[in-house]
Amino acid sequence: MLKIAYHPIYKHPLPEGHRFPMLKYELLPQQLLHEGTCEVSNFFEPTFPETKHILAAHTKTYYERLISLSLDTKEIRKNGFPLSQELVDRELLIANGTIQASIYALEHGIAMNIAGGTHHAYSDHGEAFCLLNDQAIGAHYLLENTFINKILIVDLDVHQGNGTAEIFTQESNVFTFSMHGDKNYPFKKEKSDLDIALPNDTKDQEYLSILKSTLPKLIEEQQPDFIYYLSGVDILASDKLGKLGCSIIGCKERDRFVLQLCKDHKIPVVCSMGGGYSPDIKIIIEAHANTYRLAQDLFF
């Protein structure tokens, strides 16, 4: 059975001007249930993580300042959201949602997190709507608590996974691959194990050609035991924060290709949703829902 991390706090209400990014976390589960792709039993509510799991990816100083709501004004501004206890709780539940999804993926081959993909969170600070790095926390959990020895992070959000790259700079058991827009945030990039920076307006054919010539080789070379897939849909031409030119059809083919590779190689995979900022919320929901439809069709 496909297991999906979802908690009501994912749709945490924010002040006016910040609410639109949160709307998809409410509408996507509703859409998946309405169309019959998922049933209520597919969803699980994550619990709060043990502190030691967070500290495997983040510094103690940063974590303690975050949970005590002691970040300064500059740090809060860099994060993009007003700081509150509810927001911190949301980040903690997202992080443990990815940990718990990882455990399910080991059993079922795949699991999903309706939120997550918080790849701009560094070990010692947050930025760009990311306070804790869920996939980094999940990867550390697997390496320390299971028989997983090598992890591949496939980050296909339109923005480079700069925080993820920084966290795993010295970690040979985690290979970070980020394929993103070149002329987009973050404007000062970190160094992933493999970065592919795409020019503005890159369309389906070129995007998919590069991905299909890269990812199979990476899997062959790295021989990962587990994959984290950041399936952001901000690669769409309609996205207001992205600068690429992909269509919904191309985005779905991207997901199909990645998930099929995982299944063919029998590599467990956890998908975190990542970004999606098209002005029309229906486009965002459709593009994200495709990832879940494919997971059901390919694995179950």
C-alpha positions as CSV (number, residue, x, y, z in Angstrom):
1,M,0.0,0.0,0.0
2,L,1.2,3.5,-0.8
3,K,1.8,5.4,2.4
4,I,1.7,9.2,2.4
5,A,2.7,11.5,5.3
6,Y,0.1,14.2,5.9
7,H,-0.7,16.2,9.0
8,P,-3.3,19.0,9.3
9,I,-0.6,21.3,10.4
10,Y,0.9,21.1,7.0
11,K,-1.7,23.7,5.9
12,H,-0.8,26.0,8.8
13,P,-2.5,29.4,8.3
14,L,-0.1,32.3,7.7
15,P,-0.7,36.1,7.7
16,E,-2.1,37.6,4.6
17,G,0.4,37.6,1.8
18,H,1.9,34.2,2.8
19,R,-1.2,32.0,2.5
20,F,-1.0,30.9,-1.2
21,P,2.0,28.6,-0.8
22,M,0.2,26.7,1.9
23,L,-3.1,26.2,0.0
24,K,-1.8,23.1,-2.0
25,Y,-1.2,21.2,1.2
26,E,-4.9,21.3,1.9
27,L,-6.2,20.7,-1.7
28,L,-3.8,17.9,-2.8
29,P,-5.0,15.3,-0.4
30,Q,-8.6,16.3,-1.1
31,Q,-8.0,15.8,-4.9
32,L,-6.3,12.4,-4.4
33,L,-9.2,11.2,-2.3
34,H,-11.9,12.7,-4.6
35,E,-10.6,11.0,-7.7
36,G,-9.9,7.7,-6.0
37,T,-6.2,7.6,-6.4
38,C,-5.9,7.3,-2.7
39,E,-8.1,6.2,0.2
40,V,-8.0,7.5,3.8
41,S,-5.9,4.4,4.7
42,N,-3.1,5.6,2.5
43,F,-2.4,8.6,4.7
44,F,-0.6,8.6,8.0
45,E,-0.1,11.5,10.5
46,P,3.6,11.9,11.4
47,T,4.5,12.3,15.1
48,F,7.2,14.6,16.5
49,P,10.8,13.3,15.9
50,E,13.4,12.6,18.6
51,T,15.8,15.4,18.9
52,K,18.8,13.2,18.2
53,H,17.4,12.7,14.6
54,I,17.3,16.4,14.0
55,L,20.8,17.0,15.4
56,A,22.2,14.4,13.0
57,A,21.6,17.0,10.2
58,H,21.5,20.3,12.1
59,T,23.7,22.0,14.7
60,K,22.6,22.0,18.3
61,T,23.0,25.8,18.5
62,Y,20.7,26.4,15.5
63,Y,18.1,23.8,16.6
64,E,17.9,25.2,20.2
65,R,17.5,28.8,18.9
66,L,14.8,27.6,16.4
67,I,12.7,25.7,18.9
68,S,13.0,28.5,21.5
69,L,11.8,31.0,18.9
70,S,15.1,33.0,19.4
71,L,16.0,33.6,15.8
72,D,16.8,37.3,15.1
73,T,14.9,39.5,12.7
74,K,17.4,39.0,9.9
75,E,17.2,35.3,10.1
76,I,13.4,35.3,10.2
77,R,13.3,37.5,7.1
78,K,15.7,35.1,5.3
79,N,13.4,32.2,6.2
80,G,10.5,34.0,4.5
81,F,7.8,33.1,7.0
82,P,6.9,34.8,10.3
83,L,8.3,32.6,13.1
84,S,5.9,30.9,15.5
85,Q,5.5,27.8,17.5
86,E,3.0,26.4,15.0
87,L,5.5,26.9,12.2
88,V,8.3,25.1,14.1
89,D,5.9,22.3,15.0
90,R,5.1,22.0,11.3
91,E,8.7,21.7,10.3
92,L,9.3,19.1,13.0
93,L,6.3,17.0,11.8
94,I,7.4,17.3,8.2
95,A,10.9,16.1,9.1
96,N,9.5,13.1,10.9
97,G,7.0,12.5,8.1
98,T,10.0,11.9,5.9
99,I,11.7,9.6,8.5
100,Q,8.5,7.6,8.9
101,A,8.0,7.5,5.1
102,S,11.5,6.2,4.7
103,I,10.6,3.2,7.0
104,Y,7.5,2.5,4.9
105,A,9.5,2.7,1.7
106,L,11.9,0.1,2.9
107,E,8.8,-2.2,3.2
108,H,6.7,-1.1,0.2
109,G,9.3,0.2,-2.2
110,I,8.0,3.8,-2.2
111,A,6.4,6.3,0.2
112,M,5.5,10.0,-0.1
113,N,5.4,13.1,2.0
114,I,2.7,15.7,1.0
115,A,5.1,18.4,2.3
116,G,8.9,18.3,2.6
117,G,11.6,19.0,0.1
118,T,13.0,21.7,2.4
119,H,16.3,21.6,0.7
120,H,17.3,25.3,1.4
121,A,17.8,24.5,5.1
122,Y,21.5,24.4,6.0
123,S,23.0,22.6,9.0
124,D,23.1,25.9,10.9
125,H,20.4,28.1,9.5
126,G,17.2,28.1,7.4
127,E,16.2,30.1,4.4
128,A,13.6,30.4,1.6
129,F,10.7,28.8,3.5
130,C,12.9,25.9,4.7
131,L,13.8,25.6,8.4
132,L,14.7,22.0,8.8
133,N,16.0,19.8,5.9
134,D,13.7,16.8,5.9
135,Q,15.5,14.7,3.3
136,A,18.9,15.3,5.1
137,I,17.3,14.3,8.4
138,G,15.8,11.2,6.8
139,A,19.0,10.2,5.1
140,H,20.9,10.5,8.4
141,Y,18.3,8.4,10.1
142,L,18.6,5.6,7.5
143,L,22.4,5.5,7.7
144,E,22.4,5.4,11.5
145,N,19.5,3.1,12.1
146,T,19.2,0.7,9.2
147,F,21.4,-1.4,6.9
148,I,21.3,1.3,4.2
149,N,24.9,2.2,3.2
150,K,24.5,4.5,0.2
151,I,21.9,7.1,-0.5
152,L,21.2,9.1,-3.7
153,I,19.3,12.4,-3.4
154,V,17.7,13.3,-6.7
155,D,16.7,17.0,-6.4
156,L,14.7,18.1,-9.5
157,D,13.2,21.2,-8.0
158,V,13.8,24.3,-10.1
159,H,16.0,25.7,-7.3
160,Q,19.4,24.2,-6.4
161,G,19.4,22.1,-3.2
162,N,22.0,24.4,-1.6
163,G,21.3,23.4,2.0
164,T,21.3,19.7,1.2
165,A,24.7,20.1,-0.7
166,E,26.2,21.9,2.4
167,I,25.0,19.3,4.9
168,F,26.5,16.4,2.9
169,T,29.7,18.1,1.8
170,Q,31.8,15.6,3.8
171,E,29.5,12.6,3.7
172,S,30.6,10.0,1.2
173,N,27.6,7.8,1.9
174,V,25.2,10.4,0.4
175,F,25.5,11.5,-3.2
176,T,23.7,14.8,-3.9
177,F,22.4,15.4,-7.5
178,S,20.6,18.7,-8.2
179,M,19.3,19.7,-11.7
180,H,18.0,23.2,-11.5
181,G,17.6,26.6,-13.2
182,D,21.0,28.3,-13.6
183,K,19.7,31.9,-13.4
184,N,17.5,31.4,-10.3
185,Y,17.6,31.3,-6.6
186,P,19.9,30.6,-4.8
187,F,22.1,33.1,-6.8
188,K,25.2,31.9,-4.9
189,K,25.1,28.1,-5.4
190,E,26.7,25.5,-3.2
191,K,28.5,22.5,-4.7
192,S,26.5,19.3,-4.9
193,D,28.2,16.1,-5.9
194,L,26.6,16.7,-9.3
195,D,25.0,19.9,-10.4
196,I,23.3,20.5,-13.7
197,A,22.4,24.1,-14.2
198,L,19.8,24.6,-17.0
199,P,19.4,27.8,-19.0
200,N,16.1,29.8,-18.8
201,D,13.2,28.4,-20.8
202,T,14.5,24.9,-21.0
203,K,11.6,22.9,-22.4
204,D,10.5,19.2,-22.1
205,Q,12.7,17.7,-24.8
206,E,15.9,19.1,-23.6
207,Y,15.1,18.7,-20.0
208,L,14.1,15.0,-20.3
209,S,17.1,14.3,-22.6
210,I,19.5,15.5,-20.0
211,L,17.8,13.7,-17.2
212,K,17.6,10.4,-19.1
213,S,21.2,10.5,-20.1
214,T,22.3,11.4,-16.5
215,L,20.3,9.5,-13.9
216,P,20.8,5.9,-15.1
217,K,24.5,6.5,-15.2
218,L,24.5,7.9,-11.7
219,I,22.6,4.9,-10.4
220,E,25.0,2.5,-12.1
221,E,28.0,4.4,-10.7
222,Q,26.8,5.0,-7.2
223,Q,24.8,1.8,-6.6
224,P,22.5,3.5,-4.0
225,D,20.5,1.4,-1.6
226,F,17.9,4.2,-1.2
227,I,16.8,7.3,-3.1
228,Y,15.2,10.5,-1.9
229,Y,13.4,12.3,-4.8
230,L,12.5,15.9,-4.5
231,S,9.7,16.2,-7.1
232,G,9.1,20.0,-7.3
233,V,6.7,21.1,-10.0
234,D,8.2,24.6,-10.2
235,I,9.9,23.5,-13.5
236,L,6.7,24.4,-15.2
237,A,6.7,27.2,-17.7
238,S,3.7,28.7,-15.7
239,D,5.6,28.9,-12.4
240,K,6.1,32.4,-11.1
241,L,9.3,31.5,-9.2
242,G,10.8,29.3,-11.9
243,K,12.4,30.2,-15.2
244,L,12.2,26.9,-17.0
245,G,9.7,26.0,-19.8
246,C,8.4,22.5,-19.1
247,S,4.8,21.4,-19.6
248,I,2.6,19.3,-17.2
249,I,3.1,16.4,-19.7
250,G,6.9,16.8,-19.5
251,C,6.8,17.1,-15.7
252,K,4.8,13.9,-15.5
253,E,7.2,12.1,-17.8
254,R,10.1,13.3,-15.5
255,D,8.3,11.7,-12.5
256,R,7.5,8.5,-14.5
257,F,11.1,8.1,-15.5
258,V,12.5,8.6,-12.0
259,L,10.0,6.3,-10.4
260,Q,10.3,3.6,-13.0
261,L,14.1,3.6,-12.6
262,C,13.7,3.1,-8.8
263,K,11.3,0.3,-9.4
264,D,13.4,-1.4,-12.1
265,H,16.5,-1.3,-9.9
266,K,14.5,-2.3,-6.7
267,I,15.7,0.9,-4.9
268,P,13.3,2.2,-2.2
269,V,12.3,5.8,-2.8
270,V,10.7,8.6,-0.8
271,C,9.2,11.5,-2.6
272,S,9.0,14.9,-1.0
273,M,6.8,17.4,-2.8
274,G,9.0,20.5,-3.1
275,G,8.1,23.7,-4.8
276,G,5.2,24.7,-7.1
277,Y,4.1,28.3,-7.5
278,S,2.0,28.6,-10.7
279,P,-0.6,31.4,-10.3
280,D,-3.4,28.9,-11.1
281,I,-3.7,26.6,-8.1
282,K,-5.3,23.9,-10.4
283,I,-2.1,23.6,-12.3
284,I,-0.1,23.1,-9.2
285,I,-2.5,20.4,-7.9
286,E,-2.6,18.6,-11.2
287,A,1.1,18.5,-11.5
288,H,1.7,17.2,-8.0
289,A,-1.2,14.7,-8.2
290,N,0.5,13.1,-11.2
291,T,3.4,12.1,-9.0
292,Y,1.0,10.2,-6.7
293,R,-1.0,8.7,-9.5
294,L,2.3,7.3,-11.0
295,A,3.4,5.9,-7.7
296,Q,0.1,4.0,-7.4
297,D,0.2,2.8,-11.0
298,L,3.8,1.7,-11.0
299,F,4.2,0.2,-7.6
300,F,0.8,-1.2,-6.6
